[in-house]
Amino acid sequence: LIGHFSVFMGMGEPLHNLHNVKRAVEVLLDDKGLHFSHNKVTVSTSGLVPEIKDFARSSKANLAVSLNATTDEVRNWIMPINRKYNLDQLMGTLREEFPRDLAKQHKV
């Protein structure tokens, strides 16, 4: 399985099914499972803030966030979830859960 990647997206919001997605990720990453590198497994989300916090604290897999717009006005129209978790909340959560490592210059 060298060179294979797994991305959870395009099948509805993966974080709406967080419990089962986390279990599937565990199987992909586990030495006794498929033994993927955590760098090769990504879960994509539209921005469910509480679930992002849970996922970030409990999984080693990557997280991708579909912003689709740079302003709340446009994002509200494109992505109704933004009315519940706006860009300020979303970006604040991402900065909190994935702080920059200034020595390595990783960015959110």
N, C-alpha and C positions, 0 to 999 in steps of 0.2 A: 504493500500500500504506500510505498514511498512516492511522494509527489502528489498525493491525493489531498483534497481539501473538502471540508464540509461546511456549508452555510445554511443556517435556518432562516429562510425568508421566502416570501412569495406564496405562502400557504396560509395566509391570515397572520395576525399578530402573534409571533411566537411567545411573547411574554404573557399573553392571556392564558397560556397553558404552561406556566412557569414550572410547576412541579414535574411534569412529564418531560419538558425540554431539558431541565437540569439532570434528570435521570438519564436521558439519551446522551447528553454531553458526557456524563460520567462514564458511560459504556465506551464512548469513542476515545476517551482519554486514558482509561484504566489500563494498567499493564496486562491484566487478564481479559480485557476487552479487545478493542481494535488498536489500542496503543498509539493513537494519533498524538502528534505534538500539539500542545495547547495553542501554538501559533497557527495551526492549520484548521482550527474550529472557530467559527464565528456565528454569533446569534445577532440578528438584525431586529431593530425595534423602531416603532414610530415615535416613542418617547413616553412610555408609561413609567413615571418617576418612581413610585414605590417599588415596582418590580425591578427597575434598573438597580436600585440600591440593594435589593435582595440578591440579584444575580451577581453584581460586582463583588459582594462580600462572600459569596459562596461558590463561585466558579472560577476556574483558571482560563476558561475560553475567552476569546475576544468578543467585544461588543461593538456593533455598528449601529449608528443612529441615523435614520433617514430624516433629514431636516426639510428638504424640498422647498424651503423659502428662508429668507433672512430677516423677515419682519413678521410680527404677530398678525398683522392685518392680512397678509397674503397667506400665511400658514393656517390661519383660522379657516380660510376659504378652501384651501387644498386639503388640509388634514384636521378634521373636527376635534381630534384628541388635543389639539393645541388650546382649545377653549377650556379644557380642564387642567392641562399642564403646559403653560405658556413657555416661550423661549427662555425667559429669565429663570423660571423654576428648573427647566430642563438643563440649561447650561450650568446653573448653580450646582445641581446634583452631579453633573459630569465632572465639574471642577473639584467637588468635594470627594467623589469616589475615585477619581483618576487624577490626582494632583501631578503637576509637572515635576519631573526630576530635573532640577536645574543643571545638575552635573551632566546629564545625558541629553537634555533638551527634548524630552518627549513631550508631545503636545496633545491636548484634548481637541 
